[in-house]
């Protein structure tokens, strides 16, 4: 029983400290943080669902509904598909596509 109480306390402190950082610094409200977390999860799910996009090659950051997509795509088409997948999510205000395109330089591919 004591272990459960200690574990619960540590988990609560960890959760509140991650939520609290942005809230304490007045960067966003708790509601906005929760909304951003939800949008991030939806964006990741959209990339996973798209068979033409390798979701593990991308990272997603969300701040106040604005999404920044980073990572490395194999083609420009894959980068554009990932951006379109995220744009189609309700609540996304904008998408900044900072995805780089992988290039296979024959001189370095030995």
SEKE-655444 format. One record per residue: residue number from 1; residue in three letters; x, y, z of N, C-alpha, C, O, CB in turn. Coordinates in steps of 0.001 Angstrom, whole numbers. Glycine has a CB too. Layout:
% residues N
[node NUM,"ALA",[X,Y,Z],[X,Y,Z],[X,Y,Z],[X,Y,Z],[X,Y,Z]] ...
END
This chain:
% residues 110
[node 1,"UNK",[823,-1192,0],[0,0,0],[868,1257,0],[563,2219,-705],[-936,-3,1205]] [node 2,"UNK",[1946,1256,786],[2833,2415,823],[3519,2615,-526],[3708,3745,-976],[3881,2253,1933]] [node 3,"UNK",[3892,1500,-1169],[4530,1593,-2479],[3602,2278,-3468],[4028,3147,-4230],[4926,199,-2993]] [node 4,"UNK",[2340,1890,-3457],[1363,2478,-4361],[1213,3972,-4099],[1121,4756,-5044],[13,1775,-4216]] [node 5,"UNK",[1187,4375,-2845],[1059,5778,-2486],[2285,6567,-2948],[2154,7662,-3493],[865,5926,-971]] [node 6,"UNK",[3474,6004,-2726],[4704,6677,-3162],[4748,6782,-4681],[5094,7827,-5232],[5947,5924,-2646]] [node 7,"UNK",[4395,5694,-5348],[4402,5685,-6806],[3417,6710,-7355],[3741,7438,-8294],[4065,4287,-7336]] [node 8,"UNK",[2235,6774,-6787],[1220,7730,-7229],[1696,9163,-7041],[1476,10018,-7899],[-87,7510,-6469]] [node 9,"UNK",[2347,9417,-5917],[2858,10756,-5634],[3927,11150,-6641],[3905,12260,-7171],[3420,10828,-4211]] [node 10,"UNK",[4855,10253,-6903],[5927,10534,-7861],[5349,10749,-9258],[5775,11658,-9971],[6956,9382,-7879]] [node 11,"UNK",[4394,9930,-9649],[3769,10069,-10963],[3037,11408,-11082],[3122,12068,-12118],[2795,8908,-11216]] [node 12,"UNK",[2329,11806,-10044],[1599,13074,-10058],[2551,14255,-10157],[2300,15195,-10912],[734,13207,-8807]] [node 13,"UNK",[3630,14214,-9408],[4623,15297,-9447],[5257,15381,-10834],[5440,16475,-11367],[5718,15079,-8367]] [node 14,"UNK",[5590,14243,-11413],[6202,14227,-12748],[5248,14809,-13793],[5655,15600,-14644],[6604,12789,-13140]] [node 15,"UNK",[3993,14415,-13722],[3009,14911,-14667],[2808,16415,-14523],[2810,17145,-15514],[1688,14187,-14477]] [node 16,"UNK",[2640,16867,-13308],[2412,18291,-13081],[3623,19135,-13433],[3475,20276,-13870],[2031,18531,-11644]] [node 17,"UNK",[4811,18595,-13251],[5996,19377,-13586],[6139,19546,-15089],[6583,20600,-15545],[7244,18720,-13015]] [node 18,"UNK",[5775,18536,-15870],[5867,18690,-17328],[4785,19618,-17847],[5046,20421,-18743],[5763,17328,-18021]] [node 19,"UNK",[3592,19530,-17314],[2510,20424,-17715],[2788,21817,-17192],[2530,22807,-17876],[1147,19913,-17204]] [node 20,"UNK",[3307,21897,-15997],[3490,23169,-15329],[4534,24069,-15934],[4414,25288,-15812],[3830,22934,-13945]] [node 21,"UNK",[5550,23540,-16578],[6621,24378,-17112],[6094,25432,-18081],[6371,26620,-17915],[7659,23515,-17808]] [node 22,"UNK",[5356,25016,-19064],[4822,25977,-20025],[3747,26850,-19403],[3620,28026,-19744],[4263,25256,-21238]] [node 23,"UNK",[2979,26281,-18497],[1897,27038,-17867],[2469,28092,-16931],[2010,29234,-16939],[948,26099,-17099]] [node 24,"UNK",[3462,27730,-16125],[4065,28675,-15173],[4716,29836,-15905],[4639,30975,-15446],[5102,27965,-14287]] [node 25,"UNK",[5352,29569,-17028],[6030,30623,-17778],[5066,31391,-18680],[5497,32181,-19521],[7154,30028,-18612]] [node 26,"UNK",[3791,31166,-18513],[2732,31860,-19244],[2868,31699,-20756],[2468,32580,-21517],[2736,33334,-18887]] [node 27,"UNK",[3426,30590,-21184],[3529,30328,-22611],[2200,29795,-23145],[1803,30125,-24262],[4668,29329,-22898]] [node 28,"UNK",[1520,28983,-22359],[209,28489,-22751],[-544,28025,-21516],[50,27723,-20480],[332,27344,-23781]] [node 29,"UNK",[-1860,27974,-21648],[-2688,27533,-20530],[-2677,26011,-20456],[-2219,25334,-21377],[-4136,28064,-20672]] [node 30,"UNK",[-3184,25491,-19360],[-3272,24042,-19212],[-4161,23450,-20298],[-3863,22384,-20838],[-3808,23672,-17821]] [node 31,"UNK",[-5245,24135,-20614],[-6142,23672,-21675],[-5458,23622,-23026],[-5653,22679,-23793],[-7355,24564,-21759]] [node 32,"UNK",[-4648,24644,-23322],[-3912,24654,-24586],[-2898,23522,-24623],[-2706,22887,-25660],[-3206,26004,-24793]] [node 33,"UNK",[-2252,23268,-23493],[-1270,22181,-23445],[-1935,20846,-23736],[-1399,20023,-24478],[-575,22138,-22075]] [node 34,"UNK",[-3104,20635,-23146],[-3841,19387,-23374],[-4273,19308,-24832],[-4179,18245,-25445],[-5076,19289,-22433]] [node 35,"UNK",[-4746,20418,-25398],[-5138,20438,-26806],[-3950,20117,-27700],[-4080,19342,-28648],[-5730,21803,-27183]] [node 36,"UNK",[-2790,20703,-27408],[-1591,20447,-28202],[-1162,18990,-28108],[-732,18400,-29099],[-454,21353,-27750]] [node 37,"UNK",[-1277,18413,-26921],[-931,17003,-26748],[-1875,16117,-27559],[-1450,15133,-28164],[-980,16613,-25257]] [node 38,"UNK",[-3146,16470,-27564],[-4132,15724,-28349],[-3835,15845,-29841],[-3879,14852,-30567],[-5556,16230,-28048]] [node 39,"UNK",[-3533,17057,-30298],[-3209,17254,-31712],[-1954,16472,-32099],[-1886,15898,-33185],[-3015,18749,-32015]] [node 40,"UNK",[-975,16453,-31218],[256,15708,-31483],[-39,14227,-31648],[482,13584,-32559],[1270,15922,-30354]] [node 41,"UNK",[-864,13690,-30778],[-1232,12269,-30867],[-2011,11984,-32148],[-1790,10961,-32795],[-2065,11850,-29641]] [node 42,"UNK",[-2918,12883,-32513],[-3691,12694,-33744],[-2793,12772,-34981],[-2973,12021,-35939],[-4808,13745,-33837]] [node 43,"UNK",[-1825,13690,-34945],[-905,13835,-36076],[-43,12581,-36238],[154,12098,-37353],[-10,15077,-35886]] [node 44,"UNK",[463,12065,-35136],[1271,10844,-35198],[433,9673,-35709],[912,8853,-36492],[1861,10513,-33809]] [node 45,"UNK",[-812,9601,-35263],[-1708,8529,-35717],[-1989,8652,-37213],[-2068,7644,-37914],[-3032,8559,-34926]] [node 46,"UNK",[-2141,9879,-37701],[-2394,10086,-39131],[-1203,9620,-39964],[-1381,9032,-41031],[-2693,11570,-39417]] [node 47,"UNK",[8,9882,-39479],[1199,9436,-40206],[1325,7919,-40184],[1724,7306,-41173],[2456,10072,-39611]] [node 48,"UNK",[986,7327,-39059],[1051,5861,-38943],[34,5219,-39884],[310,4187,-40494],[790,5408,-37476]] [node 49,"UNK",[-1139,5833,-39997],[-2218,5282,-40817],[-1898,5343,-42319],[-2359,4501,-43090],[-3516,6032,-40535]] [node 50,"UNK",[-1112,6339,-42725],[-779,6515,-44138],[330,5540,-44531],[1460,5649,-44055],[-346,7978,-44425]] [node 51,"UNK",[2,4597,-45395],[961,3557,-45808],[2058,4107,-46720],[3070,3439,-46935],[227,2422,-46521]] [node 52,"UNK",[1873,5309,-47257],[2869,5915,-48143],[3888,6767,-47399],[4784,7353,-48008],[2181,6756,-49185]] [node 53,"UNK",[3745,6834,-46066],[4623,7642,-45231],[5238,6756,-44167],[4526,6010,-43495],[3857,8825,-44589]] [node 54,"UNK",[6549,6826,-44005],[7212,6076,-42935],[7222,6971,-41690],[8076,7846,-41546],[8685,5640,-43350]] [node 55,"UNK",[6268,6736,-40805],[6017,7630,-39675],[7201,7766,-38724],[7349,8800,-38072],[4828,7145,-38912]] [node 56,"UNK",[8037,6750,-38634],[9158,6815,-37688],[10246,7780,-38144],[11145,8105,-37368],[9756,5433,-37493]] [node 57,"UNK",[10178,8239,-39381],[11174,9180,-39900],[10833,10635,-39584],[11597,11538,-39926],[11311,9008,-41397]] [node 58,"UNK",[9686,10869,-38929],[9231,12228,-38687],[9031,12507,-37194],[8705,11617,-36409],[7937,12482,-39441]] [node 59,"UNK",[9239,13772,-36836],[8952,14247,-35484],[7926,15369,-35585],[7886,16112,-36565],[10256,14735,-34757]] [node 60,"UNK",[7104,15473,-34555],[6028,16458,-34559],[6095,17271,-33273],[6147,16717,-32175],[4640,15772,-34709]] [node 61,"UNK",[6093,18577,-33422],[6006,19498,-32287],[4762,20348,-32492],[4513,20839,-33593],[7302,20394,-32156]] [node 62,"UNK",[3977,20524,-31427],[2760,21328,-31520],[2794,22394,-30438],[3058,22104,-29271],[1485,20444,-31387]] [node 63,"UNK",[2523,23637,-30842],[2428,24738,-29888],[1257,25614,-30300],[1270,26228,-31367],[3758,25565,-29826]] [node 64,"UNK",[251,25664,-29449],[-959,26448,-29658],[-1610,26155,-31013],[-2074,27060,-31705],[-639,27928,-29548]] [node 65,"UNK",[-1632,24872,-31371],[-2295,24442,-32597],[-1443,24530,-33846],[-1865,24092,-34917],[-3507,25242,-32797]] [node 66,"UNK",[-252,25089,-33724],[667,25205,-34850],[1634,24036,-34806],[2313,23822,-33802],[1430,26561,-34822]] [node 67,"UNK",[1698,23282,-35890],[2484,22053,-35942],[3771,22292,-36726],[3756,22900,-37797],[1666,20904,-36580]] [node 68,"UNK",[4885,21807,-36178],[6156,21804,-36894],[6516,20355,-37160],[6635,19550,-36236],[7288,22540,-36086]] [node 69,"UNK",[6687,20035,-38429],[7016,18685,-38870],[8489,18665,-39265],[8918,19439,-40121],[6101,18231,-40062]] [node 70,"UNK",[9256,17784,-38644],[10676,17655,-38960],[11001,16199,-39241],[10200,15307,-38963],[11555,18196,-37808]] [node 71,"UNK",[12168,15971,-39788],[12610,14616,-40074],[13211,14530,-41455],[13541,15543,-42071],[11460,13639,-39942]] [node 72,"UNK",[13350,13312,-41936],[13936,13075,-43256],[12989,12180,-44054],[12639,11083,-43621],[15358,12424,-43138]] [node 73,"UNK",[12586,12666,-45217],[11725,11898,-46112],[12565,11335,-47258],[13587,11905,-47637],[10563,12779,-46659]] [node 74,"UNK",[12120,10226,-47789],[12831,9622,-48920],[12612,10425,-50200],[13503,10513,-51044],[12374,8169,-49126]] [node 75,"UNK",[11411,11015,-50340],[11075,11783,-51542],[10298,13038,-51143],[9798,13154,-50024],[10246,10917,-52542]] [node 76,"UNK",[10210,13977,-52094],[9405,15180,-51856],[7932,14809,-51708],[7193,15442,-50954],[9589,16199,-53008]] [node 77,"UNK",[7524,13788,-52430],[6127,13331,-52350],[5801,12845,-50945],[4732,13155,-50418],[5861,12205,-53373]] [node 78,"UNK",[6706,12089,-50333],[6474,11605,-48972],[6369,12769,-47996],[5516,12755,-47109],[7597,10652,-48541]] [node 79,"UNK",[7221,13772,-48146],[7172,14949,-47270],[5851,15693,-47448],[5248,16131,-46468],[8360,15895,-47561]] [node 80,"UNK",[5403,15837,-48686],[4147,16526,-48957],[2954,15739,-48421],[2018,16330,-47883],[3988,16761,-50455]] [node 81,"UNK",[2976,14413,-48562],[1895,13577,-48020],[1808,13702,-46502],[715,13797,-45944],[2108,12105,-48411]] [node 82,"UNK",[2959,13703,-45838],[2966,13845,-44379],[2364,15183,-43973],[1580,15255,-43026],[4400,13715,-43826]] [node 83,"UNK",[2728,16232,-44681],[2170,17564,-44391],[659,17577,-44605],[-80,18112,-43779],[2838,18638,-45280]] [node 84,"UNK",[206,16998,-45694],[-1236,16960,-45987],[-2003,16141,-44953],[-3122,16495,-44583],[-1476,16381,-47383]] [node 85,"UNK",[-1399,15041,-44486],[-2042,14228,-43446],[-2287,15061,-42194],[-3344,14966,-41571],[-1178,12995,-43104]] [node 86,"UNK",[-1306,15875,-41835],[-1424,16684,-40618],[-2378,17850,-40826],[-3155,18178,-39929],[-50,17203,-40183]] [node 87,"UNK",[-2332,18479,-41987],[-3244,19597,-42274],[-4712,19178,-42195],[-5573,19998,-41876],[-2949,20172,-43660]] [node 88,"UNK",[-5000,17924,-42479],[-6383,17449,-42508],[-6979,17225,-41116],[-8161,16900,-41004],[-6458,16168,-43292]] [node 89,"UNK",[-6195,17390,-40070],[-6671,17150,-38704],[-7384,18391,-38184],[-6864,19503,-38277],[-5494,16768,-37764]] [node 90,"UNK",[-8588,18189,-37634],[-9336,19296,-37039],[-8540,19895,-35885],[-8009,19164,-35050],[-10728,18821,-36551]] [node 91,"UNK",[-8459,21206,-35838],[-7767,21896,-34753],[-6366,22356,-35117],[-5781,23170,-34403],[-7695,21007,-33561]] [node 92,"UNK",[-5821,21850,-36209],[-4490,22276,-36641],[-4627,23632,-37320],[-5353,23773,-38304],[-3833,21224,-37604]] [node 93,"UNK",[-3923,24631,-36785],[-3989,25986,-37339],[-3034,26154,-38517],[-3387,26754,-39532],[-3668,27018,-36257]] [node 94,"UNK",[-1825,25621,-38373],[-840,25731,-39447],[143,24577,-39340],[280,23946,-38291],[-97,27093,-39390]] [node 95,"UNK",[823,24317,-40450],[1855,23285,-40478],[3115,23891,-41081],[3098,24395,-42204],[1387,22031,-41291]] [node 96,"UNK",[4200,23839,-40331],[5499,24272,-40834],[6257,22998,-41193],[6584,22192,-40323],[6291,25156,-39770]] [node 97,"UNK",[6530,22829,-42469],[7175,21618,-42950],[8687,21854,-43028],[9175,22472,-43975],[6603,21196,-44337]] [node 98,"UNK",[9420,21362,-42032],[10875,21462,-41998],[11528,20122,-42326],[12633,19835,-41867],[11342,21952,-40626]] [node 99,"UNK",[10853,19320,-43107],[11351,17996,-43468],[12435,18141,-44527],[12288,18894,-45489],[10200,17085,-43978]] [node 100,"UNK",[13515,17413,-44334],[14592,17367,-45325],[14377,16145,-46213],[13791,15149,-45791],[16003,17321,-44636]] [node 101,"UNK",[14854,16238,-47431],[14745,15134,-48375],[16088,14396,-48407],[17141,15002,-48607],[14342,15648,-49806]] [node 102,"UNK",[16027,13086,-48206],[17245,12275,-48214],[17795,12229,-49636],[17052,12087,-50607],[16968,10832,-47677]] [node 103,"UNK",[19087,12349,-49729],[19715,12239,-51042],[20762,11151,-50990],[21527,11045,-50031],[20341,13585,-51485]] [node 104,"UNK",[20786,10355,-52020],[21769,9269,-52099],[22898,9747,-52994],[22806,9673,-54219],[21130,7933,-52647]] [node 105,"UNK",[23957,10236,-52377],[25120,10695,-53107],[25990,9492,-53432],[26486,8832,-52519],[25910,11757,-52298]] [node 106,"UNK",[26189,9186,-54725],[26958,7979,-55081],[28375,7988,-54514],[28950,6921,-54297],[27026,7836,-56590]] [node 107,"UNK",[28942,9142,-54273],[30317,9205,-53773],[30418,8724,-52338],[31451,8192,-51933],[30851,10620,-53877]] [node 108,"UNK",[29335,8909,-51551],[29361,8520,-50142],[28713,7181,-49883],[28758,6691,-48754],[28686,9558,-49315]] [node 109,"UNK",[28117,6577,-50880],[27368,5325,-50668],[28242,4094,-50924],[27886,3239,-51735],[26131,5282,-51584]] [node 110,"UNK",[29342,4006,-50259],[30233,2846,-50422],[30247,1988,-49231],[30946,975,-49210],[31616,3271,-50722]] 
END
